[in-house]
Structures are given as structure tokens and as C-alpha cells.
Amino acid sequence: MKTHLTLVVGLALCTAAFVFELGRAEGGNELSWAYVFEWPLLALFAIYMWWKLLHPGFTFRRAREKPAIAPEYEGMLRAWQGEVAKLEMNRRTEEAGSAETDAVTRDE
């Protein structure tokens, strides 16, 4: 409830400041034109932060889809994946062999 009340008060202040600065800008104060655009932006930021506080895990991002591969490159992709699998198998075999050698060395 405090979050909602804070947003309402903040938006009221931003609106009042916007009306005040708009009057000054129309009266000839050049610098006030910057504030005429700044106060609504601040109000939008307040709304954004209010939303993020109420929905901390919400995201607008979509789940990534698997990228499409051009048909002429599918064979190359499969070959590369096969080579990666071979390298992984060799690495595991070497690790298992070195573990066996360490075990035999400790037993002696």
C-alpha cells in the first residue's frame, strides 16, 4: 500500500512541476523548456520502478529459439559436432587412464 501511495504522490508532484514549468516556459524562460520534458520522463521512470518493485522476476524477453542453420552448412555442423565428441571421449579416456596409473603406482 505504501508503494502505491508513494507512486501517486510522486506522480502528483511531477504533474504539478510540469504545469509550473510549462507556465514559466511559455512566459519566456528558455531553461524551463528542458524541465517541461524532464518531469514527464521522471514520472515514467517512477511508474517503471513501481512496476519492477511489484513484479521483481518479470521480464519482457522471449525464450531464445535454436538458430536456424543454412542447409549447405548442416553437414559441416554435424562433422564439427562429431569431432568435438571425439575430443571429449579422448579426454575422458586419458583421465581414466591416468587415474588407473595413479592407483597402480600407489599400490606398489
C-alpha positions in Angstrom: 0.0 0.0 0.0 2.9 2.4 0.8 4.4 1.7 -2.6 1.1 2.7 -4.3 0.7 5.8 -2.2 4.3 6.8 -2.9 3.7 6.5 -6.7 0.5 8.6 -6.5 2.3 11.3 -4.5 5.3 11.2 -6.9 3.1 11.4 -10.0 1.1 14.3 -8.5 4.4 16.2 -7.8 5.6 15.5 -11.3 2.4 16.8 -12.8 2.4 19.9 -10.6 6.1 20.6 -11.5 5.3 20.0 -15.2 2.4 22.6 -15.1 4.6 25.1 -13.2 7.5 24.8 -15.7 5.2 24.9 -18.7 3.8 28.2 -17.5 7.3 29.6 -16.9 8.4 28.3 -20.4 5.5 29.9 -22.1 6.3 33.1 -20.2 9.7 33.3 -21.8 12.0 31.3 -19.6 14.1 29.3 -22.0 15.6 26.9 -19.4 12.1 25.8 -18.3 11.6 24.1 -21.6 14.1 21.5 -20.6 12.1 20.8 -17.4 8.9 20.6 -19.3 10.2 17.4 -20.9 12.1 16.2 -17.8 9.2 16.0 -15.4 7.1 13.6 -17.6 10.2 11.4 -18.1 10.7 11.3 -14.4 7.1 10.3 -14.0 7.5 7.4 -16.5 10.6 6.3 -14.6 8.7 6.3 -11.4 6.0 4.1 -13.0 8.7 1.8 -14.3 10.3 1.4 -10.9 6.9 0.9 -9.2 6.2 -2.0 -11.7 9.7 -3.5 -11.1 9.1 -3.4 -7.3 5.8 -5.2 -7.6 7.0 -7.8 -10.2 10.7 -8.4 -9.5 11.0 -11.5 -11.6 9.1 -10.3 -14.6 10.9 -9.9 -17.9 9.7 -9.0 -21.4 12.3 -11.1 -23.1 11.2 -14.1 -25.1 12.9 -17.5 -24.8 15.6 -17.9 -27.4 14.9 -20.3 -30.2 17.6 -22.5 -31.7 19.2 -20.6 -34.5 18.4 -21.9 -38.0 21.3 -23.4 -39.9 21.6 -22.9 -43.7 21.1 -26.3 -45.4 24.5 -26.1 -47.1 26.2 -25.9 -43.7 24.4 -28.7 -41.9 27.0 -31.3 -42.9 29.8 -29.2 -41.7 28.0 -28.7 -38.3 27.5 -32.4 -37.9 31.1 -33.1 -38.7 32.2 -30.4 -36.2 30.0 -31.9 -33.5 31.4 -35.3 -34.2 35.0 -34.0 -33.8 34.0 -32.3 -30.5 32.5 -35.6 -29.3 35.7 -37.5 -30.2 37.9 -35.0 -28.4 35.7 -35.2 -25.3 35.8 -39.0 -25.4 39.7 -38.9 -25.8 39.9 -36.5 -22.8 37.8 -38.8 -20.6 39.8 -41.9 -21.7 43.1 -40.1 -20.8 41.7 -39.0 -17.4 40.5 -42.6 -16.7 43.9 -44.0 -17.8 45.9 -41.5 -15.6 43.6 -42.3 -12.7 44.4 -46.1 -13.1 48.1 -45.4 -13.4 48.0 -43.3 -10.2 46.1 -46.2 -8.4 48.7 -48.8 -9.5 51.5 -46.5 -8.5 50.1 -46.0 -5.0 49.5 -49.8 -4.6 53.2 -50.6 -5.3 
